[in-house]
Every structure is written in structure tokens, then in C-alpha cells.
Amino acid sequence: MKIIKGLAALFTAAMLAAPALAEDYPTRAVEFIVPWSPGGGSDTLMRLVSANIEPHLGVELPIINMPGVGGTVGLREASRRDADGYTVSQVHEGLLMATLTGLTELTWEDFEPIALMTASPQFLITKSTDSYSNFDEFVAYAKERPNELTMGVTLGGLPHLFAAMIEQAYGLKFKYVGYEGTGERVRAAVGGNLDLIIGDVASSLEFAKNGDLKFLAAGSAERHPAVPEVPTFREKGEDMLLTVTRGIVMPKGTPAEVRNVMEAALQKLAQDETYIKQTNNVGSQVTFMGQDDYRAYLANLDATVKSLASVIVQ
């Protein structure tokens, strides 16, 4: 009887403690694992989240970069963290590609989706060269040189898929070189070690202004205001949208009460004028979705990526 009463007391205490946990959460900094190298689009955009979230969350959200194996090293670590609300991580379409190609056993369903925050159109970008000056000249040049132009991608990741879509659409053939993140690819192209990369405004615009890189075509529906002179793939005859969305997740099993607190803080951040302006300034758009909508988005996106993956999964 004493044992039963003891168990009942523990159960009651646990039930009472759960709301208290949510009511007090967060009481300390929440670690933000970004599974990519510093300097890339994900790192740049997530640092804006980190820099502006404290007034809305009440605590700091310090960035921890954990790059490796197509973004899966950091996500593996994030998936193993305690589901107590004190770890968040960032995901984008690359996780779905890594799952499909066998790069990782992780899936998006191994996490609790909290909020989608940004959408970033991707661009075909070239190193500084006299061989071609615009997209049409590039296509003509590349067609005459199959397997000669080096394309920097995350092998088996989303940039690889986007590059393969460009190959297929325009009858080209690239020589692929693997890099972990956008930042590494950008530096390689700036240094003349790559001919082409798939990149974004956040990681590449300043180098384009300096003349080290050149934007050839945009994966957005319309021309991007940061580079209005760059045509879209749609203008160049192909109905292709190349976009990376970035969202925040928590370890599987994080209590709903805690998830709701983080979601509410991120929603407030998405309405913060300073954050919106900073995000726009690096070439991305704030595109907020809460838990339910983000979960549905990932499920639909998973089906879409699987339908496209045959382009690179042989």
C-alpha cells in the first residue's frame, strides 16, 4: 500500500511539475545548433534570429556551428539532446535530400517542427571569368564543354539537386565537387577553385559587388530586388523555382507547452521590423509558419523532393 501511495504521489508531482516547467520556461539560454559552416546562408540567417530573439523569448539563443556530412552531423547531435526545450536546431530541404540519398538515417520526423522562418531563392553563380558574361553565353559555352566546368555543391544535398535540374533543363553536364556548406563553396569560387556554385544573396552578394562572383540566373518566381539585372530561369525558358526554406526544430518529445513558448517567441520575432529589415537586406524573406503549418509543409515537401530525387539518385 505504501508503494502504491508513493507511486501515486510521484505521478501527481510529475503532473503538477509539467505546467510549472512551461510556465517558467525558459530560465536560461537555449542553445541553437546550426549544422552548417560559418559564413553560409543558413549561418547568416540564423544569426539574425539569434541576435533578435531575446526580447521575445526572454533569454539568449547562442549559435553553435556543427558542420559536417551535408549538415547531418549537427542534426544528429541535436536529435540526441534532452527534449527539455534548451536545444533548437535549423533544418531546410537539405535534410530531406540527405535522408533520401542515404546520407543519414535521420528524417524530419525525428524532430518537433516549431516554425518556418525564412525563404531564400537560390542562384546560379559563377566565378569572375572572361569566358561568358551572361546566362545565354554561359549555356553556349558549357554545352561545348561537357564535364569540364566544375560545380560546387553539397553532394547528395539540395544544391546538387538544383544543379542537376539546371543540367537537365539546358542540356549541360557539370563536373561536381563536394563542399559541406555554402560558405565553403563561395570561398572556393572566389579563390578561382570552382567555376560555378549554387548560392544565395546572403552568402554571395558582397563578392558580386567586388567583382569576384557573378549571378547568372535566379531561382525565384520574379527578379530579386537585390540583383534586379539577373534574369530568372523562367525568363530563360524553364519553369523552375529553386528555393531554400529555413525553419526551427526541437528534439523529438519536447513538451507541447515548451514548444508553444518557443513558437510564440518566433512568431513575435517574425513581426519584428528590425529583424524583417535585416533578413531582407541579406536577400531573404521572412515567411513564418507555426507548428501545424510547418509540419504539413515538411510532409508535402518530402513528397515533392522524392519525386525530384531521381534526377540525381541513380
Secondary structure as UniProt FT lines:
FT   HELIX           2..24
FT   STRAND          31..34
FT   TURN            38..39
FT   HELIX           41..52
FT   HELIX           54..57
FT   STRAND          63..65
FT   TURN            69..71
FT   HELIX           72..80
FT   STRAND          87..91
FT   HELIX           93..100
FT   TURN            101..102
FT   HELIX           108..110
FT   STRAND          111..121
FT   STRAND          123..127
FT   HELIX           135..143
FT   TURN            146..148
FT   STRAND          150..153
FT   TURN            155..156
FT   HELIX           158..170
FT   STRAND          175..178
FT   HELIX           182..190
FT   TURN            191..192
FT   STRAND          196..199
FT   HELIX           201..209
FT   TURN            210..211
FT   STRAND          213..218
FT   TURN            225..226
FT   TURN            228..229
FT   TURN            233..237
FT   STRAND          243..251
FT   TURN            252..253
FT   HELIX           256..269
FT   TURN            270..271
FT   HELIX           273..281
FT   TURN            282..283
FT   STRAND          285..289
FT   HELIX           291..308
FT   HELIX           309..311
//
